[in-house]
Amino acid sequence: MVITGVYYALGVAAVGAVVTVIAGPWAAIPFVILILFCLNFFRDPHREAAQGRVAVSPADGKVVAVVPEMGKTRVSIFLNPLDVHVNRTPIAGVIRSVVYRKGLFLVASREEATAQNEQNVVTVVGDDGVEVTFSQIVGIVARRLVFYKKQGDRVAMGERIGLMKFGSRMDVFFGPEWEMTVSPGQRVRAAESVIARRID
């Protein structure tokens, strides 16, 4: 991800250099700001995953909803453009399915984004058979989802599994085996923040 940020920054720098030659040194200012933004956006800090019978946040951001939905509980996390956008798996296990769904590009913090926006829906099954489903959801700015894994891959809790570019949303769906440990308005960090605990 850091390398990806460098590529974006180099592209912006190349355009900025041409514009600066034509328009003068003051024209470089917005390009410098954009370069710094790209490098910051694609940062990939080291994280130590929480341990125990828990599920960790798959993304940095703000919890915008904890609601019942079709027999499960949905935890929705909104990522603004300043958050780390590297995504991680909430539990350890095997990836049972990866389903890409086309959709709209509504503002990702809106409730309708869960059902209507373009997204990648991933289900991980733990060694005890309990599954957790999570969705990488694009927003009005984020138009690209990156997922590194495939069906059948084994993942560790908090392992990097993908990236959402330029602001987005992550929904996590838990069955009745889980007790939620977060509430709307709370800030969470991928891999480190516990968002649910097993209750059986």
N, C-alpha and C positions, 0 to 999 in steps of 0.2 A: 504493500500500500504506500509506503514511503517512496518507493521507486515510481509508482503511478503518479504521485504528487509532483515528483521531479519532472516527469514527462510533461505534465500540464504546465508547470511553471516555465519550462524551457520553451514551450510553444507560445505562451504569453510573452515571454522575454523577446522572442524573435520578432513578433509583431510589434511589440513596444519599441524595439530598437529601430525598426523602419520608420514608425510614426515619429519618434524622437528626432531622427535625422531630418525629416521633412518639416516638422512643426516646432522643433526646439526642445530644450531640456525640460521645460515645465510639463510637456506632454507625457513625460515618463512617469509622473506621479501616480496616476490611476493604474498604470501597469504594474508598478512596484507593489501597490496595495493588493492587486489581484494575484500577483505572484505569492505574496505572503499568505493570502487567504488559501490558495491551493496547497501550499506546503503544510499549513495548519490543518486543513480539512482532511487530508490523507494521512495524518499521523497515526501511528499504530503502537501505542504504549504497551509495555509489558504488563500483564495482569496475572495475579495468583488467584485461581478459582477457589471459591468457598468449598467446604467439605461437608460431608454428612448426607442425611436423607433430605436433601433440599433441591430446589431448582433455582438457578441463578438468572439474573437478567441477561437477555441475549443482546442488549444494546444499551448504550449510554442515552440518557434523556430524561424526560419528565413523564411520570405516570399520569395519563389523562382519563383513564377509566378502569374500574374494577367492577365488572357487571356479570350477572348470570346470563348465559346464552345457550339455548338448546341443550340443557342438561350439563353444561360445563360452566366454568368461570373464565371470563376473558379479561386479561390484563393488557391494556394498550399503553404503549410507550411512544411518545412523540420525540423525534430527534430534530433539533434545529440545526442550521448550517454550521454552528460553532461546536457541536458535539462530535465526539469520535464516532465515525460511521462504520467501523469494523464490527461485524456481527459475530456472535458466538452462540454455541448450542446451550440451551438451559439445563439439559441433563445429559448424562453419559448413556450410551447405548448404540443401537444400529439404526441407520436411517431407513425407514420402511418405505417412504414415498416422498417424491418431490414433484409438485404439480404447479405448473405455471398458468396463471389465469390472466387473460387480457381484461382491460377495464379502463376506467376513467383516470383523470389526473386531478382529483379534487384536493383541496388543502388537507394535508395528512392529519392535522389535529382534529378535523371534523369527524363526528361519529359515523357518517355515511361512508367514510373512506374504507372502513372494515369490509363492507360488502361490495362496494362499487369500484374501488381503485384497482389498478393493475397490481398483481402481486405474485409472489412465490410462496406456496404453502408446503411446509416441510413437517413430516411426522417422524419423531424419534421414539423408538421403543427401548426401554431400559431392560436390564438383564432379568428383572423380576416380572416383566411383561406389561408394566405400566407405561403408557405412552403419553407424550406431550406433543402438541402441534403448535407450530409458530409460523407466522407469516411476515415476510419482508414486503412492505407495502410502499409503493411510490407515492409521491406527492405532487403538488403543482410545479415544483422546481425539479425534484428528483425524478429522472426519467429512465434510470437504468439500474437494474438489479444484477449483482454479481454473486454467484453461488459456486463455491469451489468443490463441493462434495457431490456424490451421486448415490443413488439408491443402493443399499447394501453396505455402504461404508460404515465403519465403527468410529464413533467420536467420543472424546473425553468431555466431561463437564467443563464448560467454559472455553472449549476449543474454537479457534477461528473457523468460520464456515462461509463467510461471504462479506459483502460490502453493499451499502446503498449510497448512491451518489447525490449529494447536495440537498439534504433535508428529506425526511421521510418518517415512517411509522413502523413499529413492530408490535404485532398482536401475539399473545401467547394464550393457549387454551388448555385449561386444567380440568381433569375429572374430579369426582367426589373424594378421591384419595388424598387430595391436597388441601391445605389451609393457606389462604393468602396472607402474606406478611407485609404487603405494601398497600398504600391508599392513594387516591387521586391527589395530585399536587406534589408528591414526593419525587425527588431526584434519585436516579439509580445509575449504577456503573456496570457495564458489561462484565460478566464473570465474577465480580466481587460482591455485588448486592444480591442478597437472598430475597426472592420475590414470592416463594411458596415453600411450605414444609409438608412432608408426608405425615398423615395422621393415622395410618394403619400399619 
